[in-house]
Amino acid sequence: MFAGLQDLGVANGEDLKETLTNCTEPLKAIEQFQTENGVLLPSLQSALPFLDLHGTPRLEFHQSVFDELRDKLLERVSAIASEGKAEERYKKLEDLLEKSFSLVKMPSLQPVVMCVMKHLPKVPEKKLKLVMADKELYRACAVEVKRQIWQDNQALFGDEVSPLLKQYILEKESALFSTELSVLHNFFSPSPKTRRQGEVVQKLTQMVGKNVKLYDMVLQFLRTLFLRTRNVHYCTLRAELLMSLHELDVGDICSVDPCHKFTWCLDACIRERFVDSKRARELQGFLDGVKKGQEQVLGDLSMILCDPFAINTLSLSTVRHLQELVGQETLPRVGVVDGRMLPPGGCVAGRWRPRESVPGGGGCVGAVSKADVFGRGTRALLGSGRFQRGGSLGGARAEGLVFPQDSPDLLLLLRLLALGQGAWDMIDSQVFKEPKMEVELITRFLPMLMAFVVDDHTFNVDQKLPAEEKAAVTYPNTLPESFTKFLQEHRMACEVGLYYVLHVTKQRNKNALLRLLPGLVETFGDLAFGDIFLHLLMGNLALLADEFALEDFCRSLFDGFLLTASPRKENVQRHMLRLLIHLHHRVAPSRLDALRKALEPTGQSGEAVKELYSQLGERLEQLEQRKASPAQAAETPALDLPLPAVSAPAGL
């Protein structure tokens, strides 16, 4: 406990013990020891006996003096670290450390030694090794000292970081499986700045400080774990850490990270949940600015774009752009299927006929009267004689119309999506090239989605027409085979398609949802059964709560989609249970019983499934009790008690 005092010429407990052992008059020896080692102030000679009269122990007095002096010393050390020229103050601190380091294991003086080391930009390596070798000292030293230890000990730094990374992933997964279902409060609701205030990001930011070497180590850990697990939440953490350092204005790191400005711009887009034209040009400038020989930067950019929050923003922006193109002067590209001329996506509001059988060169035999709902471009085509009145938006390209491939912003969004989705392959193969854009994605798949949007508008307009103008039109309930094939074989098409499904669900468009659900059973990499999509879908389905009472809706959603994967994918089971916990009171009893049997946990089921299933059981019991309570109240006979006769007051 008193190790190191002898090195400084200060007597300790061992010296007192030796004195008492060898002396003949212990009281005189104690008095002499107190005189030699006490506080040498003349004024205390009279004060101490006064404290004795009040019963104040000498130990308490000396301890209070010691604490006060230690606090003053700590203040002085901090002052030295901020005063004068750097060389001079660091020399003073080094000298102070040399004199005091022998007391580092003395608990009462350890804070002083640690404070001196904390303010030294470079602690002598010998002393760092002594601290690292002693677990107690290592735990006690400040993070500024630990950084100097970590930068030359990657394994030790990894041991410190690993629990934080595991905690981060668990927090993200926990958020995806939250029992709360809401469109307004979902996984993507927190702003980037709010997310960066999380415990893990803040701790990592503090651990890294301004140390570029430690920052590079963290990035390497994240790349390695991303490659090992394919978990995209590591990409989120990579972007959040950089932006957290940006907010603290850590120029030492931000200035050397080539992704800094790109991430900063993308962060603003994520905050707005949309990529506008101005920021689109900025992002494109960063991508086009990657010079020859620096292609490795694409690996980091792709990882940042692989962040689910970035993918979410890019996908939402893509769907929004497609809608805007439909509403302006934009038509889907024409396609040929089985010898028929039609827009890939099918008929807007009627039956397709072979090109030669329809006057005007092909089209859809339908009955939509309000063509102007589609904008000037559509009206131009409908009035040009190329389509029948009320026809679909297929056919030749009209002058002045803008097609998907003619929209620079849309093409950039697709370019960014492709780069983000190819992050794992790029980092794994170490081939740093932007993935090639699939031409058919632009010329066939996107027009299909635009045709779906037109189908919705056409059907809605037709429903609002007077009865005498309405045609016998039903909402299209089939999907083009090529659309399903795109979802199965093209990742980007699948991603955009899934976000279109989320869009129509959020719009409470039951017809469009039921039309698209069959195409989600088999998708690229089973993306339709991924946690992020299912999390968002379950929240959006809460807006269609009334539809869960209908057997046709439940059959399409559960039997036709979700239950096809729940036996082999436990995460699907968990998301279905989340949905039922929220909407069980809306589901028909017979359907609810069938779902409970289908979702009942097995011996191989995880604890999370069992817990959710138990919660569902509790909710159903509460529902039964609420239903039974009014019935019991109605069955309880009223007490027929005669009222006593009360005579009226005489004054009335």
Protein Blocks (a to p, Z undefined) as FASTA:
>chain_A
ZZojlmnopacfklmmmmmmmpmblmlmmmmmmmmmmccdfklmmmmmmmmmnopafklm
mmmmmmmmmmmmmmmmmmmmmgcjfklmmmmmmmmmmmmmmmmmmmklmmmmmmmmmmpm
bdcfklmmmmmmpmklmmmpcfklmmmmmmmmmklmmmmmmmmmmmmmmmmmmmmmpcbd
cfklcfklpcfklmmmpmklmmmmmmnmmafklmmmmmmmmmmmmmmnopaklmmmmmmm
mmmmmmnopaklmmmmmklmmmmmmmmmmmnopacfklmmmmmmmmmmpcghilmmmmmm
mmmmmpmklmmmmmmmmmmmmmmmmmmmcccddddeehiacdehiafblcdddfklpghi
iaaddddfblmlnojklmmmmmnopacehiacedjddehiacfklmmklmmmmmmmmmmm
mmmmmmmnopacdddddfklmmmmmmmmmmmmmmmmmmmmmmmpcfklpccddddfbdcf
klmmmmmmmmklmmmmmmmmmmmmmnopaklmmmmmmmmmpcghhlmmgfklmmmmmmmm
mmmmmmmmpmklmmmmmmmmmmmmmmmmmklmmmmmmmmmmmmmmpcfklmmmmmmmmpc
cfkbcfklmmmmmmmmmmmmmmmmmmmmmmmmmmpccdddddddddddfkZZ
